[in-house]
Amino acid sequence: MKMIRELLTRVNAESGKAENRFNLKRLHEQLRFRPNERVDLKLTDENRELIHKGPLKKTPTDPTDIQAYLFDHAVLLVRVKTVAKKEEIKVYRRPIPLELLTIREMDEFMPKLGVVKRPSSSLIPSKTPTNDNSKKDGFPITFRHLGRGGYELTLYASSAGMRNKWMEHIGEQQAILRSRGDFYNKSIISSNFFTTVNRVNCVAPFDGGRKLIYGTDSGIFVSDRRSKDAAAKPLRVLDATSVTQIDVLEEYNLLLVLSNKSLQSYPLSALNPNEPALSKRPKKIQSHCNFFRTGICLGRHLVCCVKSSALSTTIKVFEPNDAMSKGKKQKGFKMFSNGQDELKAFKEFYIPTESSSIHFLKSKLCVACARGFEVVSLETLETQSLLDQADTSLDFVARKENVRPIHIERLNGEFLLNYSEFSFFVNRNGWRARPDWRIDWEGLPQSFALSYPWILAFEPNFIEIRNIETNAVHIVPHKSIRMLHTSTREIIYAYEDERGEDIVEAIDFWPAGRKPEGQPVSNGADFRDGVHLPTSSRH
């Protein structure tokens, strides 16, 4: 009897799979998309699964139904119509990948932490004012599609039980997808400290990565990365306000701070809370600075200070004073008080358009601006486009309006160019490389980080993690995300919790037990931007 039961169980399972494949194939054939909105849902994939389906309505009293399908990877909303005695299934709104889906009402049904699935009895809403409103106004499910082309749509279930079923199935499937993020490690660096008053804008490690400097709206803070006191909190050490960038040049005993759009420098000793106030006075390098960048070019440590407007950009390039390096064993304030300029002018150049970032190559700078990526020789100050206009396969870049160049990485002799909508490779001559490879970002990235083979795109609502080799995608959703720092060891970012307070978190892709704990962390652009570029006819 046991063998018969096992056989029947296997037969039923296979029968169910066959029926599932048949229904999905039929749905795939019947689906009708609006012009230019077709999406390949891969419904005929062998492992595709229909989790739940049922009718929803645009209003509680609407006589027509919106048929909803929950697959193992997406939500599909359709309207079923009969045309010439033939049933047509028309896509109602753009399908929503589950990783890009949030449900406004989900928190009423699912715990914020712990087990996703509750006993069915606990999913029945209690008699609260919220539930009374639901009875009066129907049983809404508000679908929010995050990212590019996203939307928010409220549909109504016919009963509380039907709505609960949708919440339960969606929550369970999203939990399954989230559990697949075992290829990276996340660790919280700071929580329950930074609030809306001292929001974290930037972070820089120093002392070989053992300490962190936080730039906030209301000052500069320092903490030990791994304090012996578990209750220890970051300590405010400098009074600078509206700090948007920080960088450390430990070799030159310099702390660079962009505060209220003014680039200033401090001796590193100013980070010591016991230093006298006089040693904590900043030295102004340049006012009206939108952003700055440090790195190595022409074999020199350089600091680029960028003053940019909608019509033009002026970039001043400074070089740290060698005396600062040779004298770094002296007390930091003594070097400052001797009247020496810790940074000396090296070059200055102008670009007739707005600029948003700078990247260091071996002998040139690459400036991301409204015209694209521009390469500037620091020897001759000549400027040319990184992309070769003779390559017609790059026409899609020029045709796309309002696309913004953001970030560049160098990989195996090629450049990975990251824009606000897509990423692709070019070679050293500015021609398209890997012509069949391109990422079209789901979100609206504001910054990027690389931990090969993973490229991370940061936008306010989620981090989009892509595998460069397989194009596999993983989404990490949060609120008000800001990337703070990236190095070969880890990537640090901040986001808001449900109280509006900042959580500072690190993500890395090191296999268990292989993370280089305690190793020095690079603050320069040589790791981040792939400097030491081989010389070529162009770049």
N, C-alpha and C positions, 0 to 999 in steps of 0.2 A: 504493500500500500504506500509506503514511504517513497519508493521509486516512482510509482505512478503519480503521486502528488508533485514530486519534483519535476517530472516530465511535463505535467499539465502547467505548472508554473512557468517553465521555460517556453512552452508553446504559447501561452497567453502573453508573455513578455515579447516574444518575437512577433506575434500577431499585432500587438499594440504598436510596436515599432513600425511594422509594415503599414498599418493604418495611418500612423503619424506621417510617414514619408509620402503616402498617397495624397493625404489632405494638403500637405505643404506644397507638393508639386502642382496640385490643382489650383491652389491659391496663387502660386507664382504665375501660372498661365493666365489667370483671370484678372490679375491686378492691372489697373490702368492709372498711370501717373499723369500729372499735368505736364505740358511741354517744358522741356529743360529742367525738370525736377526729378527725373528718374534716379532712384537709389537702388543699388544691388543689395538686397537683404540676404542674399545667399540662402534662400529658402530650400534649395535643393541639396545643400550640403548634407552629407550623411549623418552628421551628429546634431543637426539643427533640431530644435525641440519646441513644440508649442506647449507652453506652461498653463495658460488660462485664456479664455475668451468670453465675451459677453457684451450685451448692449449697454450703451450709455446715452445720455441725452444732452442736447445743448442747453435746455432749460428744464426744470422739473416737470413742466406740463407739455413739453414738445411732443407731438405725436410721432415724429420720425426718430429713428435710432441712428446713433453712431456706433458701428461695430468696432470693438477694441480687441486687439490680439496682443497677448504678452508672450514673446518668445524668450529663449534663454539669453538673448543678447540685445533685444530691442522691444519697443512698444510701437504697434502699428494701429492707426485709426483710419477707418474706411467708411464709406457709405455704399450700401448695396442698392443698385438700380436695375430695373428691367428695361432693356432696349431691344426692340424688335423681337420680343418674346425670349430674349437671351439675357441671362443674368450677368451684370457687369459690376465689378468691385472697384470703385474709384477711391484713390487715396485722398483722405480728407485733409490731413496736414502732414508735414514732413515727418517721417519715422524718427523716433527718438532712441538713440543708443542708451542702454540702461546706465552706463557709466556717466552719461551726460543728463540723466533725468533726476529731478528732485520733485517731491510731492509735498505741497505746502502743508497738508493735513497729516503727514506721516507721523509727526511727533506725538499726535494725540493717540496713536495706536501702537507705536513701537518705542521701546526704551532707547535712550540715547546711547547707552553702553550695555554690554553684556549680550545675552541671548536675544536673537532677533525675533524668533517665533514665540509667541505666547500661547497659552491654552486658549481655545476658541472662546471660552466663556469670558475671559478677561478682555477679549477684543470687543465685547459689546459695550458701547459707550454708557457711562453712568448718567443718571438724571441730573445733569448740570445745565446751567444756562446755555453753554455751547451746544449741548445736545438738543435742547428745546429749540434753539435757532435752526439746527439742522432739520428737525421735523418740519418746521415752518417753511424753511427755504430749500428743502430738498437735501440730498446727501452728496455734497460736492467732492470732486477729486480734481485738484488743480495741478495739471502737468506743467512743469517748467523745463524747457529744453535749454540747457546751458550752451554757451559757445556761439560761434559764428552762425548767423541765420537762425538763432534761437527764438523761442516764443513762449508765451504763457497761455494756457488754455484751460478753462474750467468746464468740466462735464459733470453730469449728475447720475449717480446710481439710483436704482429704483427703491432701494431699502438700505438700512444700516448694515444688515447682514451682507448684502452684495458689495457694499463699499469695503467692509472689513476684509472680505475675501481678496479684493484687489490689493489692498494695503499689505496683507499678509504675503501674497504671492510675489509682489514686487519687492518687498523688503527682503524676503528670503533669497530671491534670485540676485539682488544687488549684493547681499552678503557673500554669496558664492563667488561672484566676480571679484569682490574686494579681497577675498581670501587668496586669490591667485597672485597677489602682490608680494610673494615671498622671495622675490629676486632682489629686493633692496632692504635696507635696514633704516629705521627711523628712531630718533632719540630726541626727547625734549630737553632743551638746554635751559630754558627759563619759562616759568609760568607764574601766575598770581603776583606779578610785580609791575610790569609795564602796562600802563592804562592809557586812556584817551589823552591824558594830560602829557604823558611822556612816551608817546608812540615811537616804536623803533623804526628808524629809517635806513640804518646801515650798520654793518658789523665788520670788524677787522681783528684777526687773531694776532697775537705777538708773544714774545718770550717762547718761541718754538711751538706755538699752538697751545701753550699751557694756560694762557689768559685770553680773554675776549674783551674788546672795546666796543661799546654800543653807542652809536650816535642817535640821539632822540630829539624831539621838539623842545625839550626843556633841559638839556645838558648832556654831558658825556659820562658814561658809567663804565666801570671795569668789574669783571668777575673772574674768579679762577674757574677754569674749564671743569676741573674735577676737584671740588673743594672737599676737605676732610669733614667739614661741617655741612651736613645735608640740608640744614635750614638756612645756610648762607645765601644772601641776596646780592645782586649787583650793587656796587657802591658808587655814588656820584662823586666824580673827581674834578670835573671842569664845568664852568658855568656857561659855556657856549650854548646858544639857542638855535632852533631851526637847523639842526645839523643834518645834512643830506648825504654827505660822503665823508669817509675816513680812510686813510691809508697809512701804513707804517713803513718807513725805510730804516730798519734796525741798524743796517751797516753805517748809516749816517746819523743815527740817534735822532731821527726826525719823526714826528707825528704830524701828518697833514690833515687839515680839517676844513671842510666847506660849510661855513656857517653864515646864514642870511646872504647867500650868494657872494661871500667873500672868502677867498682862499687864504688860510692862515697856517702857521706852523708853530709847533711847541717842541721843546726838548722832551724826550721820552720820560725823563724824570718827573715831568709834570703830572704823569699818571699815578705817581706815588701820593697817596692821601696825606702823608706826613710832610711833604715838601712845603716850604713857605709860599705864601700867596704870590710873592714877587716872581718866583720861578714859573708860575702858572700863567703869566701874561703872554698872550699870543703875539706873533710877529706877522703883520699883513704882507702877503705876497702879491695879491691882486684882488681888486674889487670887481664887481660886475662879472663874476665867473659863474656860468651855468653848470659846468661840471669839469672835472679834471681826471686825468688818467696817468698812472705811472707804469713804466716798463723799461725794456732794454731795446735800444736801436743803435746801430753803428757801434756796437760794443760799449755803449754808455748807458748808465742809468739816467732816465729822463722823466720829467714831469710836464705833461701837456695841460695847459689851462685854456679852457674854451669859453669864449664870449660869443654867444649866438643869438641872432634874431631871425625873424621870418625872411629877411632879405640877404643877410650876410653872416659870415662867421670869421672871427679873428682868433687864431690859435697861437699862443705864446708857449714856447718850449724852453723849459728851465733844466739846468743840470745841477745836482748837488755839489757843494763845495768839497773838494778833496780833503781840505783841512778838517772838515767835520768827521770824515771817516777816520783819518789818522789820529784825530784827537778824541775819539769816542770814549776812551777810557777816562778822560777828564769828566768832571761833573758837567752834565748837560747845560746847565744854566750859564756856566762860565764861558762856554763857546758862544752862547747868544750874547752875553754881556760884553764880549770883546769887540762888538760892532761888526763882526764878520757877517756877510750875507750867506745864509745857509744854502740858498738857491741862487744861481747866477744865470742870467739870460743866455740862451744858446741860439735860438732861431725864432722867427716870427713869420707867419704867412696868413693869407686871406683867401677865403672861398666865398664866391658870390651867391651863397644860398644857406639855408638853415642846416645845422648839423646836430646829430644826436648821440654819436659815440665815436670813439677812436680806438684803433687796434694797432699793435706794434708788429711790424714785420722785421726782417733782419736789417735792412738798410733803408726802409721806407715806413711811412705811416699810412694806414688805411682809414679813411674818414667816412662814416656812414652819414649821408646827407640827403637832401630832397632829390638830388639827381641820381642817387644810387651810391655804390661804394666807389670812392675816389682814392687813388693811390698818389701820395705826395712824396717825392724824393727829398730827404732832409739835406742832401748834398747840393742839389741845384734848385730846390723848391718848385720843380716842374710837377704839374698835376695831370693825371690821365685816368680815364675810367678803368676800373678793374675788369669790367665786361667788354669784350671785343665786339663792337657793333657789326662786324662782318659775319658773325655767327647768327644766322637767321633762326636757329633753334632757340635763341634767347629772346625772340620777339615777344613772347608772352609776358616778360617782365615789363617791357616798355609799354605794352598795350594796357596793362593793369593800372587803373587809376587809384591814387591814394594808398598804394602799397608802400610800406616804409622799411628800408634796410635797417637791421638792428644789430646783428652780431656776425662775426666771422670766426671760423675755426680752421686750422690746418691739419689735414689727415693724410698721411702717406703720399705727400707730394701734391695733394689736391686741396682746394679751398671749399669748405662747406659754408655756403652763404645762407644766412637765416633772415628772412623778411617777416613782416607782420602777417602774411597770409601763407607763405610757402617757404620751403628750403630746397636747395639743389646744390650740385657740385660743379665747379669749374676747375680747369687746369691752370698752370702758372701763366699761360698765355691768354687767359680770359675766355677760353672756349669751353662749351658745355662738356662736362665729363659725366660718365654714367648716365647716358641719355634717357634710359628707362627708369631712372630713380628720381623720385620727387616726393616730398611730403607736403600735403595740403593740410594746414593746421585746423583742428576742430575749433579751437578757441581764438582769442585775439591776443597773441603773446606780446608782452612788454619787455621780457628779458629771457635769456637763454643760458643754459649751462650744459657742459659736456662731461660725461663719465663713460667713455667708450665701452661698449657699443651703444650706450644710451644717450640720447639728446633730450634735454628737459626744456619745455616751453612753459613759462610762468605767465599766467593771466590772473586777474583778481579773483576769479571764482574756482579755478582748479589748476593743477599742474598736469601737463600732458607729457607723458613719458613715452618716447618712441625708440624702438630698436632700429638702429641705422641699417643693420644687415637684413633683418626679417620684416621690418615695418610693423612689428607687433606694437600695439598701443595699450597704455594703461593710464587711467585717470585717477588723480588724487584730489578730491574736492575739499575746499575750505572756503572761508570768507575773508575777503580783503587780503589776498596773498601778496607778499613782496619778497623778491629774491634779495638776499643781503650780501652773500659772499660765496665764491666758488673757488675750489682748489682741487688738486689731484686727490686729496684725502676725503673731502666731503663737500656738500653743498648746504648752505645755511639759509633759511628763509623764515619769515614770520607770517602769522595769520591771526585773525580775531576769533576768540571763543564766543560762546553764546551770551556772555556778559559784555562783550565789546572790548575785552582786555587782550593784549598781545601774548601769543605763545610763540616762542622762538624755538625752532626745531632744526635738526640736521638730518640729512638723508645721504646714504652712501650705498655703494654697490659692491662692497668687499665681501668675499665669501666668509662665512663664519670662522673666526679665529685668525683671519689674515689681515684685518684692518691695522694699518700702521700707527698704532697708538703711540703718542708722545713724540712722533717724528716732527721735524720742523715743517711748518706749513708755508707755502709760497704766497707772498702777497703781491708779487710782481706779475706782469702779464706774460712772462715767458712760458708758464704752464697754461694759463687760461687761453691765450690767443695763438699759441703755436708760433713763437718767434723763431729765430735762427732759420729763416727761410732761405733755401738755396738760391743763389743769384741766377737770373735767367735774362732773356732778351727783354722781358717786360717787367717782372716783379721779383 
